[in-house]
């Protein structure tokens, strides 16, 4: 879809936009937005005449909210082309652009809007009433989990409200649709057992395709870091003399959601906290070996990289390497971030200290750690003051 602004809008002004083969206009009046109304032609001169009439009426307080004064229906005698109603996909594209103007981030737009556009294209029909809206939701539910479909229903209700505001729909066809009942499925976020960790690391160490990721996986399990924190870990964060690792930043996905190394952005940790982790003997030996082998020229160099020397793409790592190793090791698949959950679980279970788990996780409060890992603390011990029973 081509998009070009030919005349900017603003307070009391009407913008002219070229969208593919037709010109459209958009403006706001008394807090209500009128957006991307197609003129059904590509004549800039005719569009400017419509714009001038609208602007004059707004200035004089004579604005026709029904829009009939500005977009008269074709009576079959004038020889003019009737103003077409926007098709469903074009409506969605206009809604996407409106959301961008309202301040939606590119990451959010790329995450939510293209998948819905793809589903609207697959469906290939219009939504003209509550029945067709219900049929579209049934189509989505045949392709999505109940939870995802319910989230999309809320999303489509917002789209429907926008369509009403833009005078494209008389009513919001999605408003009265009810979400599907969701059955709570057993969570698959249970931590790896100690035996599974050992088996996973032994398998990846000798794998002909993914052995280069062994050290990265080892530190995921032994440091309790978020994957993005470990992906962004630089040699300057390692103090070999004191055997300490400082976690103060991450190399996170870009704002557009891209996971490739070139698209990642350096940020503070998720909680904004800086934490210092002691190295166990095995982690110290592993990192020292990598340091001696890499001989980094700068402390800003990444410790862990892809085989091509770039920052690790966490999506590819999860779906290709991690999933493959789980399968080869005979371990039920859990995503890489469960390695962090595994490390914290073993700290609480073996040491019984929620405070230590919170420190490793980078949480300043025990509340979240207590809610997640409190059940792993050793059984309650009641005080015994040595009194003799009678």
C-alpha positions as CSV (number, residue, x, y, z in Angstrom):
1,X,0.0,0.0,0.0
2,X,1.4,3.4,-1.0
3,X,1.0,6.3,1.4
4,X,1.8,10.0,0.7
5,X,0.7,13.1,2.6
6,X,0.0,15.8,0.0
7,X,-1.4,18.5,2.4
8,X,-0.7,18.5,6.2
9,X,-3.5,18.9,8.6
10,X,-3.6,20.6,12.0
11,X,-6.1,22.6,14.1
12,X,-8.9,23.7,11.8
13,X,-7.2,22.2,8.8
14,X,-7.9,19.1,6.6
15,X,-5.0,16.9,5.4
16,X,-5.0,15.3,2.0
17,X,-3.4,11.8,1.7
18,X,-2.8,9.6,-1.4
19,X,-3.5,6.0,-0.5
20,X,-2.8,3.7,-3.5
21,X,-5.0,5.0,-6.4
22,X,-7.3,7.2,-4.4
23,X,-7.0,10.4,-2.4
24,X,-8.3,10.5,1.2
25,X,-8.9,13.3,3.7
26,X,-8.6,13.4,7.4
27,X,-9.2,16.0,10.1
28,X,-10.5,16.6,13.6
29,X,-13.4,18.8,14.8
30,X,-14.5,19.4,18.4
31,X,-12.5,16.5,19.7
32,X,-13.8,14.0,17.1
33,X,-11.5,12.6,14.4
34,X,-12.6,12.0,10.9
35,X,-9.9,9.9,9.3
36,X,-9.0,8.6,5.9
37,X,-12.3,9.2,4.1
38,X,-11.7,8.1,0.5
39,X,-12.7,10.6,-2.2
40,X,-12.9,7.9,-4.8
41,X,-10.6,9.7,-7.3
42,X,-7.1,10.9,-7.7
43,X,-7.7,14.6,-8.6
44,X,-5.9,17.0,-6.3
45,X,-7.9,19.9,-7.6
46,X,-11.2,18.3,-6.7
47,X,-9.8,17.2,-3.3
48,X,-8.7,20.8,-2.5
49,X,-12.3,22.0,-3.3
50,X,-13.7,19.6,-0.7
51,X,-11.1,20.5,1.8
52,X,-11.8,24.2,1.4
53,X,-15.5,23.7,2.0
54,X,-14.9,21.7,5.1
55,X,-12.4,24.2,6.5
56,X,-14.7,27.1,5.8
57,X,-17.6,25.4,7.6
58,X,-15.5,24.5,10.6
59,X,-14.3,28.1,10.9
60,X,-17.9,29.4,10.6
61,X,-19.4,26.9,13.0
62,X,-21.5,25.4,10.1
63,X,-19.8,22.0,10.0
64,X,-22.1,19.1,8.8
65,X,-21.4,16.2,11.0
66,X,-23.3,13.8,8.7
67,X,-20.7,14.7,6.0
68,X,-23.4,14.7,3.3
69,X,-22.6,18.3,2.4
70,X,-19.0,17.3,1.5
71,X,-19.5,13.8,0.1
72,X,-22.8,13.7,-1.7
73,X,-24.0,10.3,-2.8
74,X,-24.0,9.6,-6.5
75,X,-27.5,9.9,-7.9
76,X,-26.6,8.2,-11.2
77,X,-27.1,11.5,-13.2
78,X,-23.9,13.4,-12.4
79,X,-21.6,11.0,-14.1
80,X,-19.3,11.2,-11.0
81,X,-17.9,8.1,-9.4
82,X,-19.6,7.3,-6.1
83,X,-17.5,7.6,-2.9
84,X,-16.6,4.0,-2.0
85,X,-16.9,2.6,1.5
86,X,-13.5,1.4,2.7
87,X,-13.0,-2.3,2.4
88,X,-12.2,-4.3,5.5
89,X,-8.5,-4.6,4.9
90,X,-8.3,-0.9,3.9
91,X,-10.1,-0.1,7.1
92,X,-7.6,-2.1,9.1
93,X,-4.7,-0.3,7.3
94,X,-6.2,3.0,8.2
95,X,-6.7,1.9,11.8
96,X,-3.0,0.9,11.9
97,X,-1.9,4.3,10.6
98,X,-4.2,6.1,13.0
99,X,-2.7,4.1,15.9
100,X,0.7,5.1,14.8
101,X,-0.3,8.8,14.8
102,X,-1.7,8.3,18.3
103,X,1.7,7.2,19.5
104,X,1.8,3.4,19.3
105,X,5.4,2.2,19.1
106,X,6.7,0.5,16.0
107,X,7.4,-2.6,18.1
108,X,3.8,-2.8,19.2
109,X,2.5,-2.1,15.7
110,X,4.7,-4.8,14.2
111,X,3.7,-7.3,17.0
112,X,-0.1,-6.8,16.9
113,X,-1.3,-5.4,13.6
114,X,0.3,-7.4,10.7
115,X,-0.9,-10.8,12.1
116,X,-4.5,-9.5,12.2
117,X,-4.1,-8.1,8.7
118,X,-3.0,-11.5,7.6
119,X,-6.0,-13.2,9.2
120,X,-8.4,-10.7,7.6
121,X,-6.8,-11.4,4.2
122,X,-7.1,-15.2,4.7
123,X,-10.8,-14.8,5.7
124,X,-11.4,-12.8,2.6
125,X,-14.9,-11.4,3.5
126,X,-16.4,-8.2,4.8
127,X,-17.6,-7.6,8.3
128,X,-21.0,-5.9,8.0
129,X,-22.9,-7.1,11.1
130,X,-22.6,-9.0,14.3
131,X,-23.1,-12.3,12.5
132,X,-20.2,-11.8,10.2
133,X,-18.1,-10.5,13.1
134,X,-19.0,-13.7,15.1
135,X,-18.1,-15.8,12.1
136,X,-14.7,-14.1,11.9
137,X,-14.1,-14.8,15.6
138,X,-14.9,-18.4,15.0
139,X,-12.4,-18.4,12.2
140,X,-9.8,-16.9,14.6
141,X,-10.6,-19.5,17.3
142,X,-10.0,-22.3,14.8
143,X,-6.5,-21.0,14.3
144,X,-5.6,-19.7,17.8
145,X,-5.7,-20.7,21.4
146,X,-8.7,-19.4,23.4
147,X,-6.5,-17.0,25.3
148,X,-5.0,-15.5,22.1
149,X,-8.5,-15.3,20.5
150,X,-9.9,-13.5,23.5
151,X,-7.1,-11.0,23.5
152,X,-7.7,-10.4,19.8
153,X,-11.5,-9.9,20.5
154,X,-10.6,-7.1,22.8
155,X,-8.3,-5.7,20.1
156,X,-11.1,-5.9,17.5
157,X,-13.5,-4.2,19.8
158,X,-11.2,-1.2,19.8
159,X,-11.1,-1.4,16.0
160,X,-14.9,-1.5,15.9
161,X,-15.1,1.6,18.1
162,X,-12.7,3.4,15.7
163,X,-14.9,2.4,12.7
164,X,-17.9,3.9,14.4
165,X,-16.0,7.1,15.1
166,X,-15.0,7.3,11.5
167,X,-18.6,6.9,10.3
168,X,-17.7,3.7,8.5
169,X,-19.9,1.5,10.8
170,X,-23.2,2.4,12.4
171,X,-22.5,0.1,15.3
172,X,-19.5,-1.8,16.7
173,X,-20.1,-5.3,15.4
174,X,-17.6,-6.8,17.9
175,X,-19.0,-5.1,21.0
176,X,-21.5,-7.7,22.1
177,X,-19.5,-10.8,21.3
178,X,-18.5,-12.8,24.3
179,X,-15.0,-14.2,24.9
180,X,-14.6,-17.9,24.9
181,X,-14.2,-19.9,28.1
182,X,-10.6,-20.7,28.8
183,X,-9.6,-23.9,30.5
184,X,-6.5,-23.4,32.6
185,X,-3.9,-25.8,31.2
186,X,-1.0,-27.1,33.4
187,X,1.9,-24.8,33.2
188,X,5.0,-26.0,31.4
189,X,7.3,-23.6,33.3
190,X,8.5,-26.2,35.8
191,X,12.3,-25.9,36.3
192,X,14.8,-28.4,34.9
193,X,15.8,-31.1,37.4
194,X,19.5,-31.3,38.3
195,X,19.7,-34.5,36.2
196,X,18.1,-32.8,33.2
197,X,20.5,-29.9,33.5
198,X,23.5,-32.3,33.4
199,X,22.0,-34.3,30.5
200,X,21.2,-31.1,28.5
201,X,24.8,-29.7,28.9
202,X,26.4,-33.1,28.1
203,X,24.3,-33.3,24.9
204,X,25.0,-29.8,23.7
205,X,28.7,-30.1,24.4
206,X,29.2,-32.8,21.8
207,X,26.5,-31.7,19.3
208,X,28.1,-31.2,15.9
209,X,25.9,-28.2,15.1
210,X,25.4,-26.4,18.4
211,X,28.4,-27.2,20.5
212,X,29.5,-23.6,20.3
213,X,26.5,-22.6,22.4
214,X,27.5,-24.9,25.3
215,X,29.2,-22.2,27.4
216,X,26.2,-19.8,26.9
217,X,23.8,-22.5,28.0
218,X,26.0,-23.4,30.9
219,X,26.0,-19.9,32.2
220,X,22.2,-19.6,31.7
221,X,21.8,-22.5,34.1
222,X,24.5,-21.4,36.6
223,X,24.1,-17.6,36.8
224,X,20.3,-17.2,36.8
225,X,20.5,-14.3,34.3
226,X,17.9,-13.3,31.8
227,X,18.9,-14.4,28.3
228,X,19.1,-10.8,27.1
229,X,21.5,-10.0,30.0
230,X,23.8,-12.9,29.1
231,X,23.7,-12.0,25.4
232,X,24.9,-8.5,26.2
233,X,27.5,-9.5,28.8
234,X,30.9,-7.9,28.0
235,X,34.4,-8.8,29.3
236,X,34.4,-5.5,31.2
237,X,31.8,-7.0,33.6
238,X,34.1,-9.8,34.7
239,X,36.4,-9.4,37.6
240,X,38.7,-12.5,37.5
241,X,40.7,-11.3,40.5
242,X,37.7,-11.1,42.9
243,X,35.8,-13.8,40.9
244,X,32.7,-11.5,40.4
245,X,30.4,-10.8,37.6
246,X,28.5,-7.5,37.4
247,X,25.1,-7.6,35.7
248,X,24.1,-4.0,34.8
249,X,22.7,-4.1,31.3
250,X,21.1,-6.2,28.6
251,X,21.2,-6.5,24.8
252,X,17.5,-6.6,24.2
253,X,15.3,-6.9,21.1
254,X,14.8,-3.8,19.1
255,X,11.7,-1.6,19.4
256,X,10.4,-3.3,16.2
257,X,10.6,-6.7,17.9
258,X,13.4,-7.9,15.7
259,X,15.7,-10.5,17.4
260,X,18.7,-10.5,15.1
261,X,22.0,-9.4,16.5
262,X,22.3,-6.3,14.4
263,X,18.8,-5.1,15.6
264,X,19.4,-5.5,19.3
265,X,19.7,-2.5,21.6
266,X,21.7,-2.1,24.8
267,X,19.5,-1.2,27.7
268,X,19.5,-1.3,31.5
269,X,18.4,-4.5,33.2
270,X,14.6,-5.1,33.3
271,X,14.3,-3.9,36.9
272,X,17.0,-1.3,36.5
273,X,19.0,-2.9,39.3
274,X,22.7,-3.7,39.2
275,X,23.8,-6.9,40.8
276,X,27.1,-8.6,41.4
277,X,27.3,-12.4,41.3
278,X,30.1,-14.6,42.6
279,X,31.5,-17.1,40.2
280,X,31.6,-20.8,41.2
281,X,34.8,-22.7,40.4
282,X,33.3,-24.2,37.3
283,X,32.0,-20.8,36.0
284,X,35.3,-19.2,36.7
285,X,37.2,-21.9,34.8
286,X,34.8,-21.7,31.9
287,X,35.1,-17.9,31.5
288,X,38.8,-17.8,32.1
289,X,39.2,-20.4,29.4
290,X,37.1,-18.4,27.0
291,X,39.1,-15.2,27.9
292,X,42.4,-16.9,27.2
293,X,41.2,-18.3,23.9
294,X,39.5,-15.1,22.7
295,X,42.2,-12.7,23.8
296,X,39.7,-9.7,23.5
297,X,41.2,-6.4,22.3
298,X,38.6,-4.5,24.2
299,X,36.6,-5.0,27.4
300,X,33.5,-3.9,25.4
301,X,33.6,-7.1,23.3
302,X,30.8,-9.6,23.9
303,X,31.6,-12.8,25.8
304,X,29.1,-14.9,24.0
305,X,28.4,-14.6,20.2
306,X,26.9,-16.6,17.4
307,X,29.2,-18.7,15.2
308,X,29.4,-15.7,12.8
309,X,30.7,-13.5,15.6
310,X,27.5,-11.5,16.0
311,X,25.2,-11.0,19.0
312,X,23.1,-14.1,19.6
313,X,19.6,-14.1,18.1
314,X,17.6,-15.4,21.1
315,X,14.6,-16.5,18.9
316,X,16.8,-18.7,16.6
317,X,18.7,-20.0,19.6
318,X,15.4,-21.0,21.3
319,X,13.7,-22.5,18.2
320,X,16.7,-24.2,16.6
321,X,19.5,-25.0,19.1
322,X,17.6,-25.2,22.4
323,X,14.6,-27.2,21.1
324,X,16.9,-29.6,19.2
325,X,19.1,-30.3,22.2
326,X,16.0,-30.9,24.4
327,X,14.8,-33.4,21.9
328,X,18.1,-35.2,21.6
329,X,18.6,-35.3,25.3
330,X,15.1,-36.7,25.8
331,X,14.0,-33.7,27.9
332,X,10.5,-32.1,27.7
333,X,10.9,-28.8,26.0
334,X,10.9,-25.6,28.1
335,X,12.2,-22.3,26.7
336,X,15.6,-20.9,27.6
337,X,14.3,-18.4,30.1
338,X,13.3,-21.4,32.3
339,X,17.1,-21.9,32.9
340,X,16.9,-18.7,35.0
341,X,13.8,-20.1,36.8
342,X,15.8,-23.4,37.3
343,X,18.8,-21.6,38.9
344,X,16.6,-19.6,41.3
345,X,14.6,-22.7,42.2
346,X,17.7,-24.7,43.1
347,X,19.0,-21.8,45.2
348,X,15.8,-21.7,47.2
349,X,15.4,-25.5,47.4
350,X,19.0,-26.2,48.4
351,X,19.9,-23.2,50.5
352,X,16.4,-22.2,51.7
353,X,17.1,-18.5,51.2
354,X,14.6,-16.3,49.4
355,X,16.9,-13.3,50.0
356,X,19.7,-15.0,48.1
357,X,17.4,-15.9,45.2
358,X,16.1,-12.2,45.1
359,X,19.7,-11.0,45.0
360,X,20.6,-13.3,42.1
361,X,17.4,-12.4,40.3
362,X,18.0,-8.7,40.7
363,X,14.8,-8.0,42.6
364,X,14.9,-5.4,45.4
365,X,11.8,-6.9,47.0
366,X,11.2,-10.4,48.3
367,X,7.5,-10.3,47.3
368,X,7.8,-11.7,43.8
369,X,10.4,-14.2,44.7
370,X,8.4,-15.3,47.7
371,X,5.2,-15.8,45.6
372,X,7.1,-17.8,43.0
373,X,9.6,-19.8,45.1
374,X,8.2,-19.7,48.6
375,X,6.8,-23.2,48.4
376,X,10.4,-24.6,47.9
377,X,11.7,-23.4,51.2
378,X,12.4,-26.3,53.6
379,X,9.7,-27.4,56.0
380,X,8.9,-25.1,58.9
381,X,11.0,-25.6,62.0
382,X,9.3,-24.6,65.3
383,X,11.4,-23.2,68.1
384,X,12.6,-25.7,70.7
385,X,13.8,-24.0,74.0
386,X,15.0,-27.3,75.6
387,X,12.2,-27.5,78.1
388,X,11.6,-31.0,79.5
389,X,8.2,-32.5,79.0
390,X,6.3,-33.3,82.2
